[in-house]
Amino acid sequence: MIRVLHIVSVLRRGGVETMLMNFYRNINRDEVQFDFIAHGSEIGDYEPEIKSMGGFVFHVRTKSESFFGNLKDIRTIVSENKYRIVEVHQDAMSVFALKAAKQGGAPIRIAHAHSTSMPPSKFGKLIYPYAIKRTTKYANVKFSCSKKSAEYLYNGDVADTEYIYNGIDIEKFAFSKFEREKQRAMYSLNSFILAQVGNFMYPKNQHFTLLVFRELLKLRPDARLFFCGSGVDLEIIREEAVEMGVDKAIIFAGSIGNMHQMLSAFDAVIMPSFYEGFPVSLIEAQCAGLPCVVSDTITRETEITDLICYKSLNEAPALWAKEICDKTVKNRESYAQKVRDAGFDVMEIAKKLQNRYCDLSRMINDKGL
């Protein structure tokens, strides 16, 4: 059996972690097993499921706790467990874990690009360019979810990059009239529901969503906003909603585990992100037949149906609100086949990924590494 060690920040229900779990559930675990390194002591949403499927979860010190301690922890785990394939999912900060994995003896070190930027900070202005330039010094295999993400993490050098689509369980996310009625009854939803799916952090730009929603209420007084996610900026957004006078029309649902059912209950999705790599939630929303109004910073590779509209964050929130109303679908249908035809069936992608890990393992054996 091949054990692949994935290094992530935390194991919450975020985009990267959800993508990895989609692959993990669909690979042949008799041939390939996933183990994880998570930063910090927090027990993530996915940890019980990982352990139930035979995976190990290691917790290491964060870089803020101890930069060199973090690298030592990773190096020790790789060395003591003799991991031969290590895959890092930390974008611009991946170089440090990749270096530790190399020092720990891992012959295959995969950098996996998921984003097109990092949160602004004084520290970041100094460290991110330095780190990105050195990513391929320690990574000898390059994965990416999109071309834009590859260009960002690999400093424009996308040669030899392998593109791994963020696949989904298509049948699971197909529109269901039964689930729509069930979930709307459960949450007492009897009006137009606009949803944003994503944790409360800088890139997701929930502040702009509030501005758009305030304008949407002028066009559709019955509208409700459904926020799905948790995160560091949650309380800030709650306070802003109160200040804007729209809090009574908002549902803060937190991190929910039945997104495939909830998407059928919504009427539209908004994603005004400052940046994204390739948001799997947009593929899920399209599969469920949901109109999606999103920022034009998001790669056009997500446009796999006619349900998406890209808009500039420089446009007035009122124009975003009008677009949401204009794209409302009266006769909802499933887009499952269109998503499958576009190549986003997680079962097929997981099979491709599994075969790639097997190829890498054979290469290690052939070279005696």
N, C-alpha and C positions, 0 to 999 in steps of 0.2 A: 504493500500500500504506500502511496505517495502522500506525505503530509506537507501541505503548503501553509506557511505562516504568514498571515495577513496582519499588517501593522496599521492600526487606525487610531483616531484620537479617543473616541468613546464609542460605546455600543448602544447608543440611543437610536430611536427611529428617525435617523437622518437619511438623506439621499444616498450617500455612499454605502452606509451600513445596510440599508434596505436592498440596494443592488446586490451586495455581497450575499445577503441571506437568500435572495431570489436564486442566485447561482448555486448556493450551498444546498438548498432544498432539492435542486434538480440534477445535480451531478450524481454519478454512481459512487456512493461513499465506500463501496468495497474496493474501489480503485484509487480514489482521491479523497482525502480528508482535509478539512480546513481547521486550522487553529488560529488564535487571535492574540495579539498584544493590544491592550487598551491602556490609555494613559490616565493615571489617577486611580483612586480606590473606589470610585462610584461603580456600583453594579448596574450594568446597562440593561435596557429592555430585552435585548436579544440573548443575554447570557444563559438563562435557563434552557432555551430552545437549542442553543449551540451545544450545551453539555448533553442534552437528551439525544443528540445526533452523533455523539462520540467525539466532539471537538473539545479542545482545551482552551481556556482563557487565562492569560497571564496579565497581571497588572504591574505597571512600572511607574516609577516616579515621573512626574511631569517635568518639563524643562524649566518651568518657573520655580519648582521646588528645588531642583538640582540639575543643572544642565549636564554636567559630566556624570552625575549619578544616573540620569536617564540613559545616556549612551552606554554606560557600564551595564545597566540592567538588561538592555536589549542584547548587547554583545554576549552576556552570560547566558541568556535564554537560548540564543541561537547556537552557541557553542555546546552547552550542556545537553541540549536535546538533538544536536547534530542535524539541524534543519539544512536541507540542501536547496530549497526554493523559498525565498522570502519575497513577499510583494508588499510594497509600501504605498499607502493611500493618504499622504499628507501634503500633496501638492508642493508648493514652494519650499516647505520645510522637510520634504522627503529626504533630502541629501544626507541629513544627519543620521537617520535610521538606516539608510542604505550603507553609509560608511561603517556603522556599528555592525551591520549584518556581514559585511565583508570581513571585518576584523574578527567576527565570530566564526568565520569559516564557511559561510554559505556561498557555494559556487555560482548559483543563479540568483540575481538580485533584480527584481522587476520594479520599475517605477510605473505607477498607474496614474495618469493625469485625469483629474475630474473637474477642474475649475479653470477660469480664465483670468483670475486676479486673486488678491488677498485683501483682508480688511486694512484700511489705511491706518498707519501708525508711524511714529518717529522711528521706532525700532525697525519696522518693516521696510522703510525706505532704504535703510542701510543693509539689512540682512537678506531680503528677498532677491535682489539682483545677484548678490554674491552666491546665494544658495542655488539659484536656478542655473547659473553658468557652470556649476559643478555637479549637477544632477547626473549627467551621463558619464562622469568620471567614475562613479560608483555603481551605477545601474548598467547592466549589460543586456537587459531586455526592456523595451519601451512599449507600454500599453497606453491607450487613451480612449475616452468615451466619445470624443469628437475631434475634428480637425483644429478648431479654435483652441481647445484645451491642450492639444499636442504642441501647437505653435507657442503657447505660453510657457509650459513647463520645460520644453526642450529647446527654448531660446531660438525658435525659428527653424531648428534642424529636425524636420519630421521624417527624415529618411529612416527606413526600417521600423517605423512605428506600426504597431498592430492595433487595429481599431476593434474594440470590444463594445458592442452596443449595450445600452442599459435595458435589457429585456424584461418583459413582464409575463405573468401568467395570464394569457389573453382571455381564456374562458372565464377566469375568476373576475376580471375587470369589465367584462361585457355588460352593457346596460341591462338592468332587470326591473321590469315594472313592479314585480312583487316586492323586491328590496326597496324600491323607491317609496312605495306606500307604507311598508313596514317601518323604515327608518324615519320617515317624516312623521308618522304617528308617534314613534318613540320619543322624538324631540319636540313634538307639538309644532311641527313646521307646516304652515298652511299658506305660505306666501312665496314670493320670489327669493331664492337663496343664492347669494354670491358667496363663493368660498375662496379662501387662500390656504394652501397647504404648504407648510414649511415652518421650521423652528424660528423663534423670535431672536434674530441676530441681524447684524448690519446688512449683509448682502440681500436679505429678503425684502427690505424696504417696506415694512408694514405701515410706516407713517404715511407713505403715499397712498396706500390702500384706504386709509381712513379719509384722506382728502377726496378720493374718488367716491367713496361710499357716501360721504356727506352730499355730494352732487347727485348721486344716484337716487337718494331719498327724495330729491326734488322732482325727479321724473317718475319714480315708483315709490310712493310713500309706504307701500306694503313690504318693501324689500328688507331682507335681513342679511347680515354678514356673519359668516361662519368661519372662525379662525381655528385651524387645526395645527397644533404644535405647542412646544414649550420652549424655554430658552431664556437667556440672560436679559433680553429686552422686553419680556412679557409685561412686567409691571409698568414700564414706561409707556407702552402702548395702551394699557388699561387707563392710565391717568390721562393720556392724550384724548382717548375716546370720551372720557367724562368732560374734559375741557371743551371739546367740540360739540358736546350735546348729542352724541350719537350712541352712547353706551347702551341705552335701553334696547337698541335694535341689533346688538351684537351678541353672539354666542362664542365664548372662549371655551372650546371643547377640550383643550389640552392635547396630549399625545394619544391618539386612538389607534386601536389595533385592527379595526374593521373598515379600513379606508375603501376597500373594494366594494363594500356595501354602501357606504356613505356617498360615494360619487354618484350613484344612481339617484340619490335624494336631492342633489344640488341642481341648480339651473345654469350656472356659469362659474368659471374659474378665472381669477385674476392672479397675475404673477409679475409685479413691477420691479423685479430684481435689478440691483445695480450690476450684477454679473452672475453668471451660472456657467457650468461646464456643459452638461447635458442633463437637464432635470427629468428624472424618470417619472415624476408626478405628472408631467405634461403628456407623456405617452399613455399613462393610466387614464388621465382625464379624456383624452381623445378616444380611447378604446370604449369608454363609457358614453360616448356621444356628446360630450360637454363642450360648448363654446369656450374658447380660451383667449383672453385678452392679455397680452404679455408685453414686456419691454423689448425694444429692438436690440438690446444688448445680448439677448439670448440667441444662440446659433440657429440659423434657418434649417439646420439639419433636423430640428424638432417638428418641422412642418410636414407631417406625413399624411395629413388629411386637410380638408377645407375648413376645419373648425377653428384654426388659429388666426389671430390678427395681431400683428406686431406694431407697437406704438412707441414713440419717443417719450422719455421721461420729461422732456422739455415741453411737451404738449400739456395743455390745461387739463386738470382733473375732470372738468366738465365734458371734455371731448372723449375722455376714457369712459365716462359714465354713459354717454350717448352710444358709444360703440358697443358697450355691454348690452344695452337695450336693443340695439339694432341686430345683434347677433343671436338674440334669443331664439331658441328652437321650439317650434310649436309641436311638431310630431317627432318626438325623440326616438332615435334608433341606435342600435349597436353598430359600432365601427370595427368590430373584432376582426373581420376578414381583411379590412384595409390595413390594420396594424400588423397582422400576420404577413400579408403580402409585402409590407415595407421592411420585413426582416427583424421584427422585435419580439418574436416568440422565444421566451426565456429557455424553453426546453432545447431548442436548436442551438442557441448561443452557449448554453451550459455544456452541451455536447462538444462544441467547438473548443471551448476553454479547457475542458477535461482532456481532450486530445492533445492540446498544446502543452499542458503540464506533463503529459505522458511522453511527448516528444522531448521536452527539456530534460526529463529524468533519464531517458535513454541516452541523450547526448552526454550527460554527466557520467553515466556508466561507461560509455564508449571511450571517453577521454580519461577515465580513471580518476575523476575529481572527487 
